[in-house]
Amino acid sequence: MRVLYFDCFCGVSGDMILGSLLDLGADEQQLRSGLDSVGLTGYELTAEPVVRGSLAATNVTVVVTDQDPTHRHLHDIESMIDNSAVSDNVKQGSKTVFERLAETEARIHNTTPDRIHFHEVGATDSIVDVVGSLIALDTLRVAAVHSSPVHVGTGEVRCEHGALPVPAPATVELLRGVPVYSHGIRTELSTPTGAALITTMSRSFGPMPPMTIEAVGYGAGRKEIAERPNVLRAILGETAGDGAETDMVAVLETTIDDMNPEQYPWLVDRLLEAGVKDVYLVPAIGKGGRPATSVVVICDAHMVERVATIIFEETSSFGLRYRFESRLKLSREFRQVQTQWGPVRVKIGTISGKTVSISPEFRDCKDVAEQNAVPLKRVYEAARAAAKQIIEGNGA
């Protein structure tokens, strides 16, 4: 599987993402054609080689040649995107970025997303950065995007609202649940547009996943920084693991020795409803030999804060541990098959295009078994047989 890893060792911005993808080999002609279809006028887009520090990189610049209507509402931008000729993936991703920006600005300024004037992020150059980055990513045919923790910088930045701390309030909101850090570089390294893009694109934030590297691209930031090259590095490769997919997950753990055990099923249900990948309970022995229970949750990296909040609200825990881990997994899809008693959803796992696992959904099998007064095992067997017949018929 083709994957892309962003190394945000000097932060991230919209133009850095676009520059790194072009430097990596994204199709510039498709990029320009897609942007033309959005309906933006009165601007010039340039992509030229530069050197930042000791590293060669691609610098993307948008020069507005006509008066730019910088105050746009969310529905204006969404309409432009919907009426464009870009792919559905690019449309959905672009709208998600601007929706998140609108929601963040609304939260900061105590209003609603539909009343937000986008100011800087609604200007032509930001629309080019957002839509252009997603077009460029689309041309690379990447199956999954991952990112390092994000370097945010420190100090203050001036904008339409006056002097603001770095990272800017919008950047902080957009990076909730994402690992960030600052090594004391007194400038804004990560912008709201960059934060919205990187968190929309990326499945996880942590170490580079196992991969065979194909190409590396560097996108230049706008200014020189004495401490390090002001670039964003994009690494393109194929995942390792003999065809297995790879991603990054967060693992949260806490051990509890003073909670009513009747409350654990409620906690598990709340976590699963929130969208975690898995949650399980492990018997343990706590301090003083007291019986205890370790709660272990596996979820997407961006869900750390949400999952921690649920655990703190629903348990007696005063703290928890979390870490980010690489994961190898089967490629999977869901199909609905027909048994003699009714339909059942089946999860099919493949590796390198070969089916290696067929797993009927328990709840579907349980409902069918109860409704027809047949053993659960027979429903399982029938669902697996029906799925196997479909797979063999398709040559999978």
N, C-alpha and C positions, 0 to 999 in steps of 0.2 A: 504494500500500500504506500502511495506517495504521500509524504508528510512534509510540513514546513515548520521550522522552529525559529521564533524571533528571540534574539539575544539582546535584551534591553539594558545593556550595561551602561549606556549613557542616555537612558530615557527613551521616550517614544512620542512622536507627533504624527499628524496626518501626512505631512510631506515626507517625513522620514520613512514611513511605511511604503508610500507610493514609490519613492526613490529606490528603496531596497528591492522591491519587487521588479522594477524595471532593470535594475542592475543585475538581478538574478536571471533575467531573460524573458520577462513577461512581454507579450506582443504589443508593441507601442501603437501599431496601426489599429488594432482592435480597440485599444484603450481610447484613442482619439475618436474613432468612429462611434463608440458607445457614448462618450461624453457629448459629442455633437447631437446625438439623438435626445439628450436630456433637455435641450432647448436653451442652454446657457449661451449668451452672446457677449461680445465686448471684452474678451480676455485672450491672452496668449499663454500657452503652456510650453515651457521649455524644460528639457531634461539634459543636463550636461555633466561631463566628468569634472570632479574637483578633488582636492586633497584636504582631509580634515585630520590635523595632527600628522600621523605617519601613514594614514590609510587612504587609498583611492576609493572614491564613492561617487554615486550619482546624486546630483542636486536637482530637485524639482522646484520650479518657481512658477507661480501664476501671477501674471501682470494684468491688472484690470485696465483696459484701454478706454472703456466708456464708463459713464456714471453707473455705479453698481448699487442696485436696491438692497442695501445691507440688512434691512429689517423685514424678515420674512416670518410668517407663521408656519407651524408644523404642516398644516393642510396644504399650504402653497408648495412646500418642498415635496411632500408625498405625491401631490398631483403631477409635478414635473417628473418624478421617478416613475410613477405608474404609466405615464404616457410615453415613456422612452422605449427604445428598442433593445435595451439590455436584457440579459437572461433573468428568469424568475428568481434564481439564487441571488443575483446582484440586487434586484429590486427589493426582495425581502430583507437582505442584509443591510442595505442602505437605509431602508425605512426603520429598521430596528435601531440602528445607530442614532438617527435623528429623534426617534421616539424616546430613547434613553436620555439623550441630551435635553430634550424638552422636559421630561419628568424630573431630571436632576435640577435643572434651573428652577422649575416650579417649586420643588421642595425647598430649595435654598431661599427663594424669594417669597415663600408663602402664598403661592397662587396656583393656578391650574395649568396643565401643559398647553391647552388650546389658547391660552392668553399670552403665552411666552413669545416675545420677539427674539429671534435668534441672535441678533447683533452679529458678533464676530463669526460664530459658527454657521450663521445663515448666509454669509457672504459667499460670493462666487468661488473664491479660492478654497473655502472649506467644503463646499459641495463637490468641487473637483477632487479634493483629497479623499473624501469619503467614498463617493461613487467610483472614482478612478481607482482607488485601492482595491475595491471589491471586484471591479472589472479585471484588473491586473491579476488578482488572485485566481479568478475564474479561468483565465487563459492558461494558467500553470497546471490546471487539472489536479489540484491537490485534494486529497481525501480528508485530511485532518490537519489542523493547525494547533501548535502548542507554543508556549512562551515561557521565558525565564521570569523570575520575580522582577518587578519593575523599579528602576532607579528613578526617584522623583525629584531630587534636588532639594534645596532649602533657600531661605531668604524671603524676598517679596517680589511681586510682579505688578505692573501697572496695566489696567485695562479700563473699559468704559465705566466700571464701578469704582474706580480709584485704586489705591494700593491694597493688594490682597496678599496673604501669606502664601508661600510655596511649600507644598503643592497647593494649587488653587482649590477653593472649596468644591467646585464642580469636579475637579480631578479626583479629590478624595472620595466624594460620593460614588463616582463611577468605578473606583478601584476597591469598593467594599468587598471583602471576602477574598481579595487577591493579595499574595505576599508582595510587599514593597519594602524599599530601604532607601537610605540617604547616606552618602559618604561625606557630606559636608560641602559639596560643591554649591556655591551660593549663586544659583541661577535656576530658572524653571527648566527642568529637563523633560518633564512629561506634561503634555497639554490635555485639556478636556477632550478635544477631538481625537487625539492619539489614544487616550484612555478608553473612550467609547469604542473605537475601532478594535483595539487589541483585545478587549474583553468580549466583544461580539464575535470576533474571528476565532478566538482560542478556546479549545476544549479544556485546557489545563495550564497551570503555572507552576513550574518547578524545574528540575534538572532536564537536560536534553534527553528525549526518549532514545532507545536503541535504534540506530539507523545506519544505513550505508550512504555516505554523503555523495551527492551528485554535483551540487553547485552551491556557491556562496555569493550573496549580494550585500552591498552596503549602501544605505540611504543616508545622505548627509543632512545634519541639522543646519540651521541658518547661521549660527555663529561659531566662532572658534572658542574652544575651552582649553585653558592651559593644562588642566589636570589630566585630560584624556581625549582621544579622538571623539569628536561629537558626531557619532554615526550610530545607526541601528543596523545590526547584522541579521540577515535572513539566511537560514541554512535549509537547503532542499535535499531530501533524500528518500530512500526506500526503507521501510521498517524492517528490522531484523526479526528473527524468530521463525524462519521457514514458513513464511506466509501468514502467520498469525498477526492480527491487528494489535496495535499498541496504543495506549493512552496513559494519562496521568490521573490519579484520583487522590482525594484527601481521606485519611483515616483518623477518626477521632475516637478516643478512649477515655473512660472514667470508671473508677471502681467505687462502689457504694456499699456500705455495711449497715445503714440505718434507715432503710426505706421499706415500706409495706410492699411485699412482693406482688400483691394484687394489682398494683399500679403499673407493673412492667408491660402488660399487654397494651394498655392505653398509650404508653410511651412509644412502643414499637409501631402502633397504628399511626400515631401522629407523625413519626419520622418517615414512614413509608408514604403517607399522604403528601408530605412535603417534597417527595421526589428523590429520596436517597436511593442509592443502588442496592444497598444491603444493610441490615442491622441484625446483630445477634448478641446473645447473652451468654456469658461464661461464668460458671461457679468459681469462686475464689475464697481464699482465707485472708481476712484483713488483719489489722492491728489487734493485738491481744487475743489472737486466735478466733476472732468473730467471723462467722460465715458472711460472705460478701458476694456481690455480683458485678462483673465487669461488663459494661455496655460498650460495644464496638460498632461504629457506624462507618460505612464506606459511601462516599458521595463525590460529586463533581467538586473541583477545587473552589469554584466561586460560591459554593454553598456553606463554607465553613462557619461563617457568622450566623446564618439562619439555623443551622443544625445545633450550634452551641447554645443559641437562645432557647430552642425547644428543650434541650437537655436541662438547662438551668431552670426553666419554668416548670418542668414536669417531674424533676427529681430533687433529691436533697444534696446533690453534688455542689461543692464549692469551687471546683476547678476540673479541667480536663486537659488531655494532651492531644496534639494533632501533628500530622506529618504528611508529606506528599510522597507518593510512591508510583513507580512505573508499573503498568499492568499489561500482560499479554492476554489476548482474548480471541475467541472465535468470531468471525464475521457472522452476524445472525440476522434472520428475517422472520416475520410472523406470517403464517398462512392459516386460513380457515379451511378445515376439511370436514367432509360429511361422514358421519357414522350412521349406522342403522337406527340410532336413537336420537340423532340430532347433531348440530354443528359444534365443532370444538376447535379452538385456536391451538396451533402448534408452533413452537419455536424451533427453527432449523439452524444449526450451526455448521459453518463451512470453514475450510482452511485451504488456501490455494485453489479455490473453486470446487473442492471435493467435500461432499456432505459427510460429517463425522458424528453428528449428534442430532437426535430428534426428540424433543421434549414437549409433550402435551401440557397445556395450561391446567393446573390443578383445579382452579375455581370452575372452569368450564366443565371439566370431567365430573366434578362433584355435583354440579347442578344437573347435568344430564343423568348421572347415576340416581340421584334422588327423585327426579321427575319420572323416571322409567322403572324404578325399583329393580335396578340391576347392579351387580357388584362393580365397585369403582375400578377394580383391576381390569375387567372386561372392556370398560370404556377406554381406559388407557391403551390397551392393546389394539383396539379397533382404530383409535385415532392415529397411533403410530403406523399401523399398517396402511391406512389411507394416505398418510403423508408420504410414506415410502413409495407407494404406487405412483403418486404424482411426480415425485422426484425422479424415479426410474424412467417414467414416461417422457420426462423432459431431458433426460440424459445428464442430470446433475450428479 
